[in-house]
Each structure stands twice: as structure tokens, then as C-alpha cells.
């Protein structure tokens, strides 16, 4: 049985955003059963967990003798087992991987700069000075993404892939930024309307409620 690590508690702003959701979503799209291994506060810093995830984050993916961390690696590994996430055609498969990497490297860091300011440092003077520039740069990246998406349903055309799963996950972090582009707003809504996303989201929220 596949096991995904997740926190049993998170602050309200993080519920529905903690990154085990990405792994859960991929597993739901692939139709692979899994169970959640819930971590209490401090479990992520214990030596036995750090031996599996050196940064103390979630999720880790465990199956038999294999342990993986980092959501990009996990989603790609799950995708190798499901054409729902990675197409069989080599070129389409490469494009799906390209968009997954773009979500993590070209979009997420710049959205997270703004998110971190708003969530943790908004009253700091340096943050008030930094935020406009950070938001402007994030919007430049989002404008490029918006142009690339155009009027297509998904990043590579008519079919959803692992690239869309990761990109939509990233764009959900700050709707305030994403919603400035009508096609990106509609794109996130389209991706998260998928039954697999709803099952993954409900499972994460359900774990928080059960542990409360």
C-alpha cells in the first residue's frame, strides 16, 4: 500500500494548500489506493523522519522499499504508472514534464515570495517596500503563462496532464494574483473541478478534522 505523509494540523490559511494535496491528487487521478501517515507537531523534526525527508517537509511517498520526497518527483513517479497524468506519446510526455517543472521553477518561487510577505511579514517595513516589486515580477511570469495557455483548456491542448496538476496547484496559492488573468482563473477552476481533485481535497480536510 502506498503511504503519503501529511500533517495532522495546519493553520487555517494552509488547510487545502499543504503539499501532500498534490500527491493525493495525482494518486486519485491515477486510481491508485493510498493511506495517509499523519504527523503530530514535531514529528517532522525527529531523526527517523529526517532520515527520509532531510528538510522535515511533507509529503514523503512510501511504497515497499521506495521512499521519495519532493512533490515534483512524487507526481512524476505516479505519472509513470498512469496515462491519465503522463501520455504514452514521448513528445507529449516530455511536454507534460516541461510544464510540471515550469510550475515549480518559473512560477511557484515568485508567487511564494508574495505569499510569504502577506502571511508572515506584512507589518514589517522591509516587506511593505518589497511587496510591490515582488507582485509585479510575479505578474510578469503569470502574464507569460497566460499567453502560453491562450484559449486552450489545458497547457498542452485538450488533455489534462501532470503538468496541469502541478501548475493548478501552484496557481491556487494566491488567487489574488492568478485571478488578474481571466484565462488562468478559468483554468484553475477547470482543473480543480475534476473529481480526483475534489476527492484529494476532501481527504486532506477530512484528516485535519479527524485529528482536531
C-alpha positions as CSV (number, residue, x, y, z in Angstrom):
1,X,0.0,0.0,0.0
2,X,1.3,3.5,-0.9
3,X,1.7,5.8,2.1
4,X,1.8,9.6,2.0
5,X,2.9,11.6,4.9
6,X,0.8,14.6,5.9
7,X,0.4,16.9,8.9
8,X,-2.5,16.3,11.3
9,X,-2.7,20.0,12.0
10,X,-2.1,23.2,10.0
11,X,-3.1,26.8,10.4
12,X,-6.4,27.7,8.8
13,X,-4.7,29.5,5.9
14,X,-2.8,26.4,5.0
15,X,-5.6,23.9,5.0
16,X,-6.3,22.8,1.5
17,X,-2.8,24.0,0.5
18,X,-0.4,21.7,2.3
19,X,1.6,20.0,-0.4
20,X,0.6,16.4,0.3
21,X,-2.5,17.5,-1.6
22,X,-0.5,17.4,-4.8
23,X,0.5,13.7,-4.2
24,X,-3.1,12.8,-3.1
25,X,-4.4,14.4,-6.3
26,X,-2.0,12.5,-8.5
27,X,-2.9,9.3,-6.8
28,X,-6.6,9.9,-7.3
29,X,-6.1,10.7,-11.0
30,X,-4.1,7.5,-11.4
31,X,-6.7,5.5,-9.5
32,X,-4.0,4.2,-7.0
33,X,-5.1,3.5,-3.4
34,X,-3.1,5.0,-0.6
35,X,-3.2,5.8,3.1
36,X,-2.1,8.9,4.9
37,X,0.6,8.8,7.6
38,X,-0.3,11.8,9.8
39,X,2.4,13.6,11.7
40,X,1.9,15.3,15.0
41,X,3.6,18.6,15.8
42,X,7.3,17.9,16.0
43,X,7.3,14.6,14.3
44,X,8.8,16.2,11.2
45,X,11.9,17.0,13.2
46,X,12.5,13.6,14.6
47,X,15.7,11.8,13.3
48,X,13.7,8.9,11.8
49,X,11.6,11.3,9.7
50,X,14.6,13.5,8.8
51,X,16.3,10.3,7.5
52,X,13.5,10.0,4.9
53,X,12.9,13.8,4.3
54,X,16.0,15.8,5.2
55,X,14.1,19.1,5.2
56,X,11.3,17.9,7.5
57,X,8.5,18.6,5.0
58,X,5.5,16.7,3.7
59,X,4.8,14.7,1.8
60,X,7.0,11.7,1.6
61,X,5.9,8.8,-0.6
62,X,6.5,5.3,0.6
63,X,5.8,2.0,-1.2
64,X,7.6,-1.2,-0.4
65,X,11.3,-0.3,-0.2
66,X,11.0,3.0,-2.1
67,X,10.8,6.4,-0.4
68,X,10.5,9.7,-2.3
69,X,10.3,13.3,-1.3
70,X,9.6,16.5,-3.3
71,X,6.2,16.7,-4.9
72,X,7.6,17.1,-8.4
73,X,9.4,13.8,-8.1
74,X,6.4,12.1,-6.5
75,X,3.9,13.3,-9.1
76,X,6.2,12.2,-12.0
77,X,6.7,8.8,-10.4
78,X,3.0,8.3,-10.0
79,X,2.6,9.6,-13.6
80,X,4.9,6.9,-14.9
81,X,2.1,4.5,-13.9
82,X,-0.8,6.3,-15.4
83,X,-1.6,7.7,-18.8
84,X,-4.1,10.0,-17.0
85,X,-1.0,12.0,-15.9
86,X,1.7,11.3,-18.4
87,X,0.7,10.5,-22.0
88,X,2.3,7.5,-23.7
89,X,3.5,9.5,-26.7
90,X,7.1,10.6,-25.9
91,X,6.7,14.2,-27.1
92,X,3.5,14.7,-25.2
93,X,5.1,13.1,-22.2
94,X,8.1,15.5,-22.4
95,X,5.8,18.5,-22.7
96,X,3.8,17.4,-19.6
97,X,7.1,17.1,-17.7
98,X,8.2,20.5,-19.0
99,X,5.1,22.2,-17.6
100,X,5.4,20.4,-14.3
101,X,9.0,21.7,-14.0
102,X,7.9,25.2,-15.1
103,X,5.3,25.3,-12.4
104,X,7.9,24.6,-9.7
105,X,10.7,26.6,-11.1
106,X,9.3,29.5,-13.1
107,X,6.0,30.3,-11.3
108,X,6.0,29.0,-7.7
109,X,9.0,30.8,-6.3
110,X,7.7,34.2,-7.4
111,X,4.1,33.5,-6.1
112,X,5.6,32.3,-2.8
113,X,7.6,35.5,-2.4
114,X,4.4,37.5,-2.3
115,X,2.6,34.9,-0.2
116,X,5.3,34.8,2.4
117,X,5.2,38.6,2.7
118,X,1.5,38.6,3.1
119,X,1.3,35.8,5.6
120,X,4.3,36.4,7.8
121,X,5.8,39.8,7.3
122,X,3.2,42.2,6.1
123,X,3.7,44.6,9.0
124,X,7.5,44.7,8.6
125,X,8.8,47.9,6.9
126,X,11.0,46.0,4.5
127,X,8.1,43.8,3.4
128,X,6.0,46.9,2.7
129,X,8.8,48.2,0.4
130,X,9.4,44.8,-1.2
131,X,5.9,43.6,-1.9
132,X,5.1,45.9,-4.9
133,X,8.2,44.7,-6.7
134,X,7.6,41.1,-5.8
135,X,4.0,41.2,-7.0
136,X,5.0,43.0,-10.2
137,X,7.5,40.3,-11.1
138,X,5.1,37.5,-10.3
139,X,2.6,39.1,-12.6
140,X,5.1,39.2,-15.4
141,X,5.6,35.5,-15.0
142,X,1.8,35.0,-14.9
143,X,1.3,37.1,-18.0
144,X,3.7,34.8,-19.8
145,X,1.8,31.8,-18.6
146,X,-1.5,33.3,-19.6
147,X,-0.2,34.0,-23.1
148,X,1.1,30.4,-23.4
149,X,-2.2,29.0,-22.3
150,X,-4.3,31.2,-24.5
151,X,-7.8,29.8,-25.1
152,X,-6.7,26.2,-24.7
153,X,-8.4,24.1,-22.0
154,X,-5.1,22.8,-20.7
155,X,-1.4,23.7,-21.2
156,X,-0.8,21.1,-23.9
157,X,-4.2,21.4,-25.5
158,X,-7.3,19.3,-24.9
159,X,-6.0,16.9,-22.3
160,X,-5.1,17.3,-18.6
161,X,-1.6,16.1,-17.6
162,X,0.7,16.1,-14.6
163,X,1.9,19.5,-15.8
164,X,-1.6,20.9,-15.3
165,X,-1.9,19.2,-11.9
166,X,1.2,20.9,-10.7
167,X,0.5,24.3,-12.3
168,X,-3.0,24.5,-11.0
169,X,-1.7,23.5,-7.5
170,X,0.8,26.4,-7.7
171,X,-1.7,28.9,-9.0
172,X,-4.1,28.2,-6.2
173,X,-1.6,29.5,-3.7
174,X,-2.6,33.2,-4.3
175,X,-5.8,33.6,-6.2
176,X,-5.4,37.4,-5.8
177,X,-2.5,37.2,-8.3
178,X,-3.9,34.4,-10.6
179,X,-7.3,36.0,-10.9
180,X,-5.9,39.0,-12.6
181,X,-5.8,36.9,-15.8
182,X,-9.3,35.6,-16.8
183,X,-8.0,32.6,-18.6
184,X,-5.8,31.5,-15.7
185,X,-8.7,31.9,-13.3
186,X,-10.9,29.7,-15.5
187,X,-8.1,27.2,-16.0
188,X,-7.7,26.7,-12.2
189,X,-11.4,26.3,-11.8
190,X,-11.4,23.8,-14.6
191,X,-8.6,21.7,-13.1
192,X,-10.0,21.8,-9.6
193,X,-13.5,20.8,-10.8
194,X,-12.1,17.4,-11.6
195,X,-13.5,14.6,-9.3
196,X,-9.9,13.5,-8.5
197,X,-9.1,16.9,-7.1
198,X,-12.2,17.0,-5.0
199,X,-11.5,13.6,-3.5
200,X,-7.9,14.6,-2.7
201,X,-9.1,17.9,-1.2
202,X,-11.8,16.3,0.9
203,X,-9.3,13.7,2.1
204,X,-6.8,16.3,3.4
205,X,-9.5,18.4,5.0
206,X,-11.0,15.2,6.5
207,X,-7.7,14.3,8.1
208,X,-7.5,17.7,9.7
209,X,-11.0,17.4,11.1
210,X,-10.4,13.9,12.4
211,X,-7.3,14.9,14.2
212,X,-8.8,18.1,15.7
